[in-house]
């Protein structure tokens, strides 16, 4: 059974929020010092990239509405396959500079999709 596109958007939103919670109140230096936080953040980015990959194969039009989606998937691939060379400062920059916009876009897309499913008003 095919998974609804909303589920992939929800996965992105949940993972983005988990990243934000993991780094709330810490600095780049704190991030670098904590393997647990780095691992958590990297795992959540991998989930985001995989959800977008799945979405791209099922709902191209929806996928194309997400800014930098191909770059996000590429970032996921780097985290997964090039783990030895992960640059913590780059990851931190993505968290600070790109993650809020991704979260906002996916939240809005999900709201729009949910709005399309509401029954028509009878008044």
C-alpha positions as CSV (number, residue, x, y, z in Angstrom):
1,X,0.0,0.0,0.0
2,X,1.3,3.4,-1.0
3,X,2.0,5.8,1.8
4,X,0.1,9.1,1.7
5,X,2.3,12.1,0.8
6,X,1.2,13.8,4.1
7,X,3.0,11.1,6.0
8,X,6.3,12.1,4.3
9,X,5.7,15.7,5.1
10,X,4.9,14.8,8.7
11,X,8.2,12.8,8.9
12,X,10.1,15.9,7.7
13,X,8.3,18.1,10.2
14,X,8.8,15.7,13.1
15,X,12.5,15.2,12.3
16,X,13.1,19.0,11.9
17,X,11.4,19.7,15.3
18,X,13.5,16.9,16.9
19,X,16.7,18.6,15.6
20,X,15.5,21.9,16.9
21,X,14.8,20.4,20.3
22,X,18.2,18.6,20.3
23,X,20.2,21.9,19.8
24,X,18.0,24.2,21.8
25,X,20.1,26.3,24.0
26,X,23.5,25.0,22.9
27,X,26.3,26.5,21.0
28,X,28.3,25.1,18.1
29,X,31.1,24.2,20.5
30,X,28.6,22.3,22.7
31,X,27.3,20.5,19.6
32,X,30.9,19.5,18.6
33,X,31.5,18.1,22.0
34,X,28.4,15.9,22.2
35,X,28.5,12.8,20.1
36,X,25.0,12.0,21.3
37,X,23.6,15.2,20.0
38,X,25.5,15.0,16.7
39,X,24.4,11.5,16.1
40,X,20.8,12.4,16.9
41,X,20.8,15.4,14.6
42,X,22.5,13.5,11.8
43,X,19.9,10.7,12.1
44,X,17.1,13.1,11.9
45,X,18.6,14.8,8.8
46,X,18.8,11.3,7.2
47,X,15.1,10.8,7.9
48,X,14.4,14.2,6.3
49,X,16.4,13.3,3.2
50,X,14.8,9.9,2.9
51,X,11.3,11.3,3.3
52,X,12.0,13.8,0.6
53,X,13.4,11.1,-1.6
54,X,10.2,9.0,-1.2
55,X,8.1,12.1,-1.8
56,X,9.9,12.9,-5.0
57,X,9.0,9.5,-6.4
58,X,5.4,9.7,-5.5
59,X,4.3,13.4,-5.7
60,X,6.7,15.3,-8.0
61,X,4.6,18.4,-8.0
62,X,4.6,18.5,-4.2
63,X,8.3,17.8,-4.0
64,X,9.1,20.6,-6.4
65,X,7.4,23.1,-4.0
66,X,10.1,22.4,-1.4
67,X,13.0,24.8,-1.8
68,X,16.4,23.1,-2.1
69,X,14.9,19.6,-1.8
70,X,17.5,18.1,-4.1
71,X,20.3,19.7,-2.0
72,X,18.7,18.3,1.2
73,X,18.7,14.8,-0.3
74,X,22.3,15.3,-1.3
75,X,23.1,16.4,2.3
76,X,21.4,13.2,3.5
77,X,23.6,11.1,1.2
78,X,26.7,12.8,2.5
79,X,25.7,12.1,6.1
80,X,25.0,8.5,5.3
81,X,27.8,7.6,2.9
82,X,30.6,10.1,3.8
83,X,30.3,10.0,7.5
84,X,34.0,10.1,8.0
85,X,34.2,13.6,6.5
86,X,31.2,15.2,8.1
87,X,31.8,18.9,8.9
88,X,30.1,19.8,12.1
89,X,30.2,23.5,11.3
90,X,28.4,22.8,8.0
91,X,25.7,20.7,9.8
92,X,25.3,23.5,12.3
93,X,25.0,26.0,9.5
94,X,22.2,24.0,7.9
95,X,20.4,23.8,11.3
96,X,20.6,27.5,11.8
97,X,20.2,28.7,8.2
98,X,18.1,26.2,6.3
99,X,16.1,24.1,8.8
100,X,13.6,26.8,9.9
101,X,12.6,27.5,6.3
102,X,12.2,23.8,5.5
103,X,10.0,23.3,8.6
104,X,7.9,26.3,7.6
105,X,7.5,25.1,4.0
106,X,6.6,21.5,4.9
107,X,4.2,22.7,7.6
108,X,2.4,25.0,5.1
109,X,2.3,22.3,2.4
110,X,0.7,19.9,4.9
111,X,-1.8,22.5,6.0
112,X,-2.7,23.1,2.4
113,X,-3.1,19.4,1.7
114,X,-5.3,19.0,4.8
115,X,-7.3,22.0,3.7
116,X,-8.0,20.3,0.4
117,X,-9.5,17.3,2.3
118,X,-12.0,19.3,4.3
119,X,-15.7,18.8,3.4
120,X,-17.3,21.6,1.5
121,X,-19.4,24.0,3.7
122,X,-23.1,23.5,3.5
123,X,-24.1,27.0,4.6
